[in-house]
Amino acid sequence: MGTKLTDKTSVEQIICEMSLEEKARIVTGGSPFATEPMEEYGIPAVLMLDGATGFNSMQYGAELAFKTVSKELEKSGESLTRESFGGMGGLLLGLRKLQMMAAEKEQNGEPPAYGEFGCYPPGMCLGATWNPEAVYACGKALAQEMGAKGVDVILGPNVNIHRDPLGGRCFEGYSEDPYLVSALAPYFVKGIEQEGVAASVKHFAANNQETDRMGVEEHIPERALREIYLPGFQACVEAGSRTVMSAYNKINGKECAMNHWLLMELLREEWGFEGMVVSDWSGAYDQVEAIAAGNDLAMPGPRGIQCIVRAVEEGRLAEETLDLCIRNFLKVILTLPAMTGKRPSFQMEHAVKATEYAAREGITLLKNDGVLPLAENVNVAFYGNRSQAFSGSGAGSAGVDTSLLTNPYDCAAELIGAEKVTYGKAGVDTNIWVVTVGANGQEGADRPHMDMDEEDKAALNQALAEAKEAGGKVILILNTAGPVSLMEWEEQLSAIICAYYPGMQGGKVLADILFGKVNPSGKLPLTYPKYYRDCPTYKNFPGENKEVWYGEGIYVGYRYYDTKQTEPLYPFGYGLSYTTFEITKLSVPEETNVEEQDVQVRIRVKNTGAMDGSEVVQVYVHDVVSKLDKPEKELKGFCKVFLKAGEEKEVQISLNKKSFAGYSPEKAQWVTEPGEFDILAGNSSRNIMTAKRIAVVCENPFGLGGSTGIGEIVANDRAVTVINDTIQADILKVANAAIVFAPDKIWSDIWQTLVIPELVKKGVAKAEIEQKYEYILKRFEDL
């Protein structure tokens, strides 16, 4: 009788008792979406499903279908062995069974049936809320629903950066800005984890395209990795995500699931992660190498295990390394509902409330010539298929098949009366045309261009022509996975509302916004370009020959547009309201030692209009002079404030030492340089309304020293004086050749090869030479 899993002590006993085959089984999935149960050790199967947008009934159906097929084969005398499956385990078998069942229903004339599942706003819409509370509410409601349905690990959130607007899963990510991602996504994790279900932050790391996604080679500068693509993951780990999903792609030559630097050195040793790493489905291309790199669980299953057994027996994989993966896995299992028996309770009204809250906070008003909000006595014609077939989320693993989606047309008819609303055809009294257009986003494919769907173009052109003839106005709703090309129509439109994919209550909230029941307060979490050719990744996305170069480095999104002085259609952080706001009286200390205390930024914000509403005060930092190449400005703080008409409040935002830092590959660390910084406050990256300059005091990481290049040293007149006075010679002559031809030659080398021989010629003793060198270094500290 084996030891049963009960606590951390039992984990060690079980590892000692397990055979090598059992160890290989436990770190390899048991079915398409569940881990391998081992009753002899009291280890339950753990169900893992996508995703951050709701219960994925297709995946759950595939899990059940696989089990059905397995039982059918067992009854017939056949059996499925692990070694007969490839990297996708039993997933393809389960999906094929589902397809056969669907085809049979269609043949029998049965319509597809959708369950009443919650559909939660994807990351892009949550990013547009700029509201951690709204993000938390969605994570919490999602965990309640999925946990109640038997899910133990939610495969999300997806915190990959919006590198390019054509990314197929761009809608799942939160933002182009790492600070905004890091400020919001952890609240989704906290909402999930509080309910006992585990979050699995994904896809670690830099999974920013779907083209060639199975192993695409990404060449990413280390600084871009550290400053842009990794902070969101670190923030979610620190927020308590118990699992991390490794990605399909390669980073600088190594697949993520087999990347020891990524999974062990960075994630565990540097960040202190103590949970479990699970591969993306079939992403552990080499199971043995994945285990050695720190990928604890390979999914899906069942999948062959003899490769693992042989690797240990032949000494190619240390059994202690395999044991470490098991230990990480079992410690997480101990905390999951499958083990504890504690599952959250769920009520759909909580999900409805949370998704409506997030949609209200996220849907963004991009243009308004005064037509909005509409009076309830107008006659409205809706155009575009999505006015009725509205998308709450994208396709693929983020897709949710549910009967609970709302749409703008039906909700507007309910709000002002069906007699005032038409679809696809204007009435005699129509004076407002509302056109909903879309552009699909999905797992497995990037968008081919930035255009809206062709049928939507036709609907928009028809509405514009009819409105022009009738003297009416056209309002555009963007129900899209990312930015679409609008320059052909933007000037002709009276209002534009970006709904993103807003979850199941999106249609209702849109109707409420149209008729002034809700004052929009969303802000763009990404830059909206005029043309795709303006994007920082233009001609470098998605690469070619399964290889892509991140040539833009840290200049992603608004960082690029600001630096290149390229005007976007709508800037990062932008969003209109039905009221107006004034941001003034920014107050900061003239000087702060950030080694000892944070910088407290105080700002006054006032609602100067006639309607209650919310504004997002955004704080950016500009480094006036720096050795590191820095963007024109970077978001480092924000606060969403609700104000009644005429109300004024003071908000306080804290900036710490890292707010002024950049990552130095040379020093392999984050560095903050002393000097002057501009603190900028406004309501978008391009609308800075007040600013103050501050002196930041801290140790200078780039101070002169033995590893400083001679070119940099002689550029400092005070350093030259110190050296010349000490060696009683002119360093500009002594090191002339190096200064001209090798200015990067470091001072310690210059001293050894050029200065010491000069001093020896003068008869200076060895001990005195050493003293002079130390004296110069000491004086450098004061420069």
Summary of the structure (lengths in Angstrom):
residues: 783
radius of gyration: 29.7
end to end distance: 71.8
largest distance: 104.8
contacts: 2880
relative contact order: 0.10
helix: 38%
strand: 20%
